[in-house]
Amino acid sequence: MQWATPTARLLPRLLVGRTSGPVFLADRRAPTSGPRLPADGDIDPTTRRGRLSYPRAEYLFKTASATLDQHHQGWTLHQLRHSAAKRMIRDPNLTLADVQWVLGHAHITTTEIYANPAPDEVISHVLAHHERQRSGPPSLPAPPAPGYRPEVLAALFGTSQITGEA
């Protein structure tokens, strides 16, 4: 795996020397008694801080992303997962099976959902295609496959694919 972003490259430094306890910690110490007492594996042995919970991680992410969201509500971790999945699917260096493994999907058909382009992506690609067609040199039509007679093609399409005559 390639660690491309500065945040991702930070992970190995977080793990140096660690033999137990959670990697991502809450901003406060874990309770020492009561109904919310965490398991021993969920407490950092050095700082006694608890593992960062999913709701707390989502709150922090939503707060941090609120200014970027057009509705100013921030994004959920589930939305982040979907965004990552769509980006991985479009990476030519990753196979569909790679993405399936990363996402933990039991069936490849679940992962294939992310391969469907959004309408704005299709429109963008089609417009780019037409621009390339318009700006590039005109291309000659491909010759007909063996066995097609020019007079039949002329009758069907109005021009002969071989001679270009009307």
C-alpha positions in Angstrom: 0.0 0.0 0.0 1.3 3.5 -0.8 0.9 6.2 1.9 0.3 9.3 -0.3 -1.0 11.9 2.1 0.8 13.5 5.0 -2.0 12.3 7.3 -1.6 8.7 6.1 2.2 8.9 6.5 1.6 9.8 10.1 0.1 6.4 10.9 3.4 4.5 11.1 4.8 7.1 13.5 1.7 6.6 15.7 2.4 2.9 15.8 6.2 3.1 16.7 6.8 1.2 19.9 3.2 0.4 20.5 2.4 -3.2 21.6 -1.0 -2.7 23.0 -3.9 -0.3 23.3 -5.9 1.7 20.8 -4.2 3.8 18.2 -6.8 6.6 18.0 -7.6 8.0 21.5 -10.4 10.0 22.9 -9.6 13.5 24.2 -10.3 12.5 27.8 -9.5 9.6 30.1 -11.7 6.5 30.1 -14.1 6.0 33.0 -12.6 3.8 35.7 -15.9 2.4 37.0 -19.6 2.2 36.1 -21.6 1.0 33.2 -19.4 2.7 30.6 -16.2 1.0 31.8 -14.3 0.0 28.6 -12.5 -3.2 28.0 -8.8 -3.3 28.9 -7.8 -3.4 25.2 -9.7 -0.1 24.7 -7.6 1.8 27.1 -4.1 3.2 26.3 -1.8 1.7 29.0 0.3 4.9 29.2 -2.2 7.8 29.2 -5.2 5.8 30.4 -7.3 7.5 27.7 -9.9 5.4 26.0 -10.3 4.4 22.4 -11.9 7.0 20.1 -15.5 5.8 19.7 -17.3 5.8 16.3 -19.8 8.5 17.4 -17.0 10.8 18.6 -14.9 10.2 15.5 -18.0 11.1 13.4 -18.6 14.2 15.4 -15.0 15.4 15.0 -15.2 14.7 11.2 -18.5 16.4 10.7 -17.2 19.4 12.7 -14.0 19.6 10.6 -15.8 19.2 7.3 -18.8 21.6 8.0 -17.1 24.6 6.3 -16.6 22.5 3.1 -20.1 21.1 3.0 -22.6 23.3 1.0 -25.2 22.6 3.7 -22.7 23.4 6.5 -23.6 20.2 8.3 -20.4 18.3 7.6 -20.1 14.8 6.2 -20.5 11.5 8.0 -17.9 8.8 8.1 -20.2 6.7 6.0 -20.2 9.4 3.3 -16.4 9.4 3.6 -16.3 5.6 3.0 -18.5 6.0 -0.1 -16.3 8.8 -1.4 -13.1 6.7 -0.9 -14.8 3.7 -2.6 -15.6 5.8 -5.7 -12.1 7.2 -5.9 -10.5 3.7 -5.5 -12.8 2.3 -8.3 -11.5 5.0 -10.7 -7.8 4.3 -9.8 -6.4 2.4 -12.8 -3.8 0.8 -10.5 -6.5 -0.9 -8.3 -8.6 -3.9 -9.4 -12.2 -4.3 -8.4 -11.1 -7.2 -6.2 -8.6 -4.9 -4.4 -11.4 -2.4 -3.6 -13.7 -5.3 -2.5 -11.0 -6.4 -0.1 -10.4 -2.9 1.3 -14.1 -2.3 1.8 -14.7 -5.8 3.3 -17.5 -6.7 0.9 -18.4 -10.4 0.8 -19.7 -10.1 -2.7 -18.1 -8.4 -5.7 -21.5 -7.2 -6.8 -21.7 -5.0 -3.8 -18.4 -3.3 -4.8 -19.6 -2.9 -8.4 -22.2 -0.4 -7.2 -19.4 2.2 -6.9 -18.5 1.7 -10.6 -21.7 3.4 -11.8 -20.8 6.9 -12.8 -22.9 9.9 -11.5 -24.9 11.8 -14.2 -22.6 14.8 -14.0 -19.6 12.5 -14.7 -21.2 11.0 -17.8 -22.1 14.5 -19.1 -18.6 15.7 -18.5 -17.1 12.7 -20.3 -19.4 13.0 -23.2 -18.7 16.7 -23.6 -15.0 16.0 -23.5 -15.4 13.3 -26.2 -17.3 15.8 -28.5 -14.6 18.4 -27.9 -11.9 15.9 -28.9 -13.9 15.0 -32.0 -14.4 18.7 -32.9 -10.8 19.8 -32.4 -9.0 16.7 -33.7 -8.4 15.9 -37.4 -11.4 14.4 -39.2 -11.1 10.6 -39.2 -12.1 8.4 -42.0 -14.8 5.9 -41.3 -13.5 2.4 -40.6 -13.7 0.1 -43.6 -16.6 -2.3 -43.6 -16.0 -5.8 -42.3 -15.2 -8.4 -45.0 -18.4 -9.7 -46.8 -20.3 -6.4 -46.9 -21.0 -5.2 -50.4 -20.7 -1.4 -51.1 -24.1 -1.3 -52.9 -25.8 -2.8 -49.8 -24.2 -0.3 -47.5 -25.2 2.6 -49.9 -28.8 1.3 -49.8 -28.8 1.1 -46.0 -26.9 4.3 -45.1 -27.2 6.5 -48.2 -23.5 6.5 -48.9 -21.0 3.9 -49.7 -18.7 3.3 -46.7 -15.9 2.4 -49.1 -16.1 5.3 -51.7 -17.9 7.9 -49.7 -20.2 8.7 -52.6 -23.9 9.6 -52.2 
